[in-house]
């Protein structure tokens, strides 16, 4: 069923801070979507944020109407598309009293096999939230290592999570000193076979690494809950050869130095798509190398998603590096400014919907987040703050008419939502659903 769902701001929050929904984002405020995920029962969850950095000449912390703020919001939608509840928390960094949610960068969302929601972020924070969004179940929080300061490790888990059909957890883990940066960056891909709960943190078996030799590691940087060859990951103990070493022949000039690791997607229980993309430049990066690598659960590089050209299909335009996968049918998807691409389990390109064509040009305004357990695509409109849910046919060669119908239906449903919600500059406000403070 095609659905269009609003990324709604709680009305009480808008009133408290007197948010001017008509103001341009250049005036120091904005709404941003981070991720969306679906549960097996058909419910959809969206993770997004609203922030204000300035308000007039100065901010006044004692007056909410003048104060700077940053909130994260999760909204739950029923299988029928109705808003069931929202949860929000203050996203202020460094203040552990603000929320039970462990804050961080590059936040992602995952529905675990027991229906608990997991919010993960750099440098390795994972927060478990009840399915009804009413409470934080558990928090696994890392402590960021700082140069020239004593480092006290936390009890981190992962920077991102995804679930395979049998319930395995496909994880990424950050390490300090990647490419000699004095910070933590995602560097390890691994799989955990146990359940992640408030009482137990399963061991992640490392399968692949990006930077083979992160700089200046010490014993404090060992990851006890991440193992490789029976020992904690850290120092010299990590999968080798690294992905950048395996791919070095494709970019001999830089050797993939300063490359980044995208969020992996499960293509099966034992096969994963791992995005790797080269260094980005401020002046434009179109044409830089990238690979959507296929890695099995033994850590072997078995292939890639084929059929993409570095310039013509570049994900660097708009920085669109997300890959989504339907592991139940062995389908993989990628959306960037030049098209929507679909592959089978063997990595063969089965469909490309070119955004230069009139029918699919609207796709340039969407970001692909994930696939639902039934294989529906979840896309977020970057300016209209709406989620589009599009069912995908079993035969990927029939993807084009399915997406074309999805975009037509989106236009109709968007019109209906505007009449019902009366948004201001595509900002949706809801007052009827329960809002939990986490």
N, C-alpha and C positions, 0 to 999 in steps of 0.2 A: 504494500500500500504506500503510495506516494504521500509524504507528509511535509508540511512547512511549519517549523516551530520557532517562536520568538525567543531571543536571548533577552529576557526581561529584567529590568532593574526593580528591586523592591521599592514600592512607593514611599515607605517610611524613610528609606535611605535618601531618596531624592528630596523629600521634604526636610529632613534633618539638616542636610548640607546645602539646601536651596540650590540644587544643581540646575544650571541654566541649560536645558536641553537644546536650546536654539543656538548656543555658542559654537563657534568653530573650534576644532581641536587645536588649532594654532594658538588659541588663547589659554592653553595649559591644562586641558582635561581630555579625557577620552575613554572609550569602551573598547576592549580588545578581547577577542576569543582566543582560547588556548587549545582546547581539545573537546571532543565529543565521543561518547562511547555508548553502546547499547547492551542491555542485559538479555539473557536468554528468554525472559518472559515478555520481551518487546518494549520494556521501558527504555527511555533514552536519558542520558545524563549529559549536561553541557557544563564545561568549566570556562569561565571568562572573568574579566576584571574591569573595574572602573577606578580611575584615579584622577586626582586634581593636584597639580604641582604648584600652581600659582592662582591667586584670586585677587585681582586688582593690583595695587602697588605692592602690598605685603600680605602675608598670611597671618592669621590670628588664631593660634591654637586653642584659645579659650572660647572662641565663638565658632561653632560648627559651620555656620554659614560662610565663614571666611577662611576656615582651616584647610590646610593641605590634607589629603587622605589618599589611601590606596586600599581597595578591598578586592578580595577574590570571592566569586560567587559560583555555586554549583546549583543548577536547577534540574529537577527530575520531571520528566514527562511520561504520561501513561502510554500504553501501546496504542491508544486511540488519539493521542496527540494533545491531551489536556495537561496543563501545568499542575503537578501534584504538590510540590513543595520546593523551597529553596533553602540553601544554607549560605552564610557569608561569614567571613572573618577578616580582620584587619591584617593587611599584608606588610606591616612595618617590619623591617629587618632588624634583627639584633635585640628585640624586646620579647623575651620568652613569656611575659605575662599577658601579652596581647591575645594570644590564641593558643589552643592545643594543637593546631595544625602546624607542622614543620614547614616553614617557608623556604623558598629557593627559586632559582631561575629555570626556565624551560620546563614548566610544569606540564605534566601529562596525567591522563585519567585512564583507569582500568577497572573493569568489573571482574572481581575474582570469582572462582567457581562456587563459593558459598554465598554469592550475591553481595558481599561486602565491597565497598568502593575503595580503591587505592589511589591516592594522589601522590605522585612522585616528582622529584625535582633535584637539580644539582644542589649541593655536592654529593647527594646520596640519601636525601630525606624521603621517607615513605610514611604517609599517614593513612590509617585505616578508618573509614567512616561508615556508619551503619547505612543500610540500603535506603532507609526512609529519611536520611540526612539529619537525624535528630541529635546525633552524638558522635564524638570521636572515640573509636574503639581502642586504638593504640597508635603510638607515634614512635617511629624509628628515625632518629635524627643524627646526622653527622655533625661534626665540628669542623669548620673550615680551617685548614692549616694556613698560617700566616708566616711570611718570611721573618726570620730573626725573633720569632716568638716561640715559647715552649708549646708543643702540640700535645693535646690530650684527646685521643680518639673518642668518638661517640659510639653509638650503636646503630650505625647507618644500615640501609638495606640496598636500595637501587635508585638509579636516576630515571628509569622508565620500566614499565612492566607491560607485558601482553600475555594472553592466555592461549595455549594450543588446544586442540579438540579434546585431548585426554585430561586437561587441567594442569599441564606443566606450565611453569612461569618462564617466559623468555624475558631476560633482564639485561639492562646495561648498568655498568658500574663506573664511577669516576675514579681517577687517580690524580695525585698531585704531581706537578712538574711535567706534564705532557707538553712536548715541544719546547721544554724549558720555561714554560709560563709559571709564574709564582701563584698558581691557583689550581683548582681541580677541574679537569675536563673529562668528559666521557671517553673511556679508553678500552673497556672490556665488554664483550658480549658473552653471556652465559645462560645456563638453564638450571632452574631449581625444580626438583620433583616432589618436594613436600609442600604442605599447606602453610601459607603465611597467615598467622593469627596473632591475637594479642598475647598468646602464651608461647609461641614458637616462631622462630625465624629460620627457614630452611637454608641449607648450604647451597650456594650457587656454584655450579661447576663451570669454570671458564672455558670457553670454546675458541675465542678469537680475541686478538688485541689489535690496536691501531698503531700507536707509537710503541716500538719494541723496547725502548729504553728510557722511560720517564726519568727526568733529571733529579738528582739529589735525594733519592729515597733513603729512608732510615727504617729501623725496626718498627717505629711508630706508624709507618705507612702500610704495614702488612694488613691485609683484609681477612680476619679470621673466618668470616662467614662466606668468603669467596675462595674456592680451592682450585688448584691446578696441579695435576699429578700428585694428589694427596696432601699437598702443603698449601698454606695460605698464599694468596696472590700478593705480590709486592717484591721490591728489590729486583732481582733478576728472574724471579719465578713468575712467568706469564707465558701464554701460548706463543710459540715461535715456529716458523716465520710469521711475523705480523702481517696483517692485511696489506699494509703499505709496502712491505717487502715483496709480497706476492704480486702486487700490481705495479711495481716500480718500472717495468718495461713500457708501460703505457704513458708515462710522463717522465722520461729520463732526465729532463732538464732540472726539475725540482725534487724528483724522487718522492713526491707526495708529502714533502715536509710541510707542516702546518695544515695538513688535511684534517677533516672533521668526520666524526661518526654520527650518522643519523639514527633515528629510532628503528630498530629491526621489527619486522613483521613476520609472524609464523605462516608459512605456506603449507605446512603439514606438521605433524607431531615431531618430525625429525629433520625438517628442512626449513630454513629461515632466509628471508631477504634482508641483507645488511647494506644500507646505503653508505657509501663512502664518497666524499667530495673534496676536491682539492682546495687550496688556499683561495680565499676571496679577497678582492681588491676594492677599494673605495671608488675607483674610477670606472668600475664595470668588470665583471668576471665571466661574461658570456664567452663560451668557447673553452673554458677551463675543463679539465677532465673530471669525470664522475663515473661511478660504477654502482649498480644495484647488484651486489654479489649474492650468490646462492651458497650458503654455508650449511653443512649438515650437523647433526648433533655429535659427531666425532671431531668437529672442528675443521673439516676438510672443505676447501673451496672447490665446489663441484661445477660451478658455472656462473651465469649471470642472467639478468633480464635483458634479452637481446633486442636489437632494432632501433636503438637510440643513437642519434648523431650529436657530437659535442656542441656544435653551433646551432643547428636547426632545432634541436629538441632540448636546449639547455635549461636545466632547472635553476641556474644562477639568476636568470631574470625573475625578479620578485622573490628569490630565495625560496623556491618551492621544492623541498627535498623529501617531503612525506611520501611514504609508500604504505598502502593499505593492502590487506590480504584477506581472502576467504579461505581458510585452511580446510574447510569441509568439502569444498569443490576444487581446491587447488588453483584459485585465481589470484592474481596480483594486479594492483592498479596504481597508477601514478598520474597526478594532475599538475600541470604547470601552465605557463602563459601560452604555450604553443599547442597544447592538446591534452586530451584524456587518453591514457594508454592502458591496455589490458593484456596480460600474459597468462599462459597456462603454466602448469607445474614444472614443465620442462624449460621454462624461460623463453618460449617462443611467443613473439608478439602476435596477438590474435586480432587486435582492433586498435585503431587510432582515430579519435574524433578530433579533427583539425579545427582549432579555434579561429582560423581564417575564414571558415565557412559561416554563413549567416546563422545557421541553426545552432551552432555550438559556440559562437562568440561570447554569449553570456557566461560561459564557464571561466573566462578570464577573471571574473569577479569573485570566484569561489576558491576555498581552500579545502582539499580533501583531508579528512581527519582519520577515519577508520571505516571498517566494515562491521556491520552487525553480525551476530551469530547466524543469522539466516542469509547473509551475503548482501544485504542492502548497503549502498554507499551512503556515508554521512558527509555532507559538504556544508561548509559555513560560508555565507555571503559576507565578504569583508567590509561592506559599507552599510548594508541593510540589516545586519545583525539578525539573520535568520538561518536556521538549519534546514537543509533540504535532504530528505531521505528518499533515495531512489532504489527500487528493487532491481536486481541484475538477473538477466536470464541465464539459464544453464549454458546455453551456447553463446560464447562471447562474440561471435560474428553478428549476433542480433543485438549487441549493446547499443548501437547508434539509435535505432528507433526507440529503445527503452529510455535512453537519456533525453532524447528529443521530447518525448512525451512528458518526462519528469520536469523539464524546463517550462513546457507549456502549462503544466499543472501548477508549478510554482507560481507563475504569474497570476493565475486565477486565485489560488489560495492566499497569496500575498494581498490581493485586492480585498478578499473577504476579511483577512486579519486587520487590515487598515480600518475597515468599517467598524470592526468589533473593538479594537484596542486604541484607535486614534493616536498613533505614535507621533512624536515630535521629532522631525528630522531623522526618521528611522530609529528613534530610541523608544523602546517599548517599556511601559511601566505597568507592573501588576500589583494589585492591592488585595486580592482575594485569597491567594494561596498562603499557607503557613511559611514563615521565614524563621529558620533556626540560626542562632548565633553560636559559632563553634570556638 
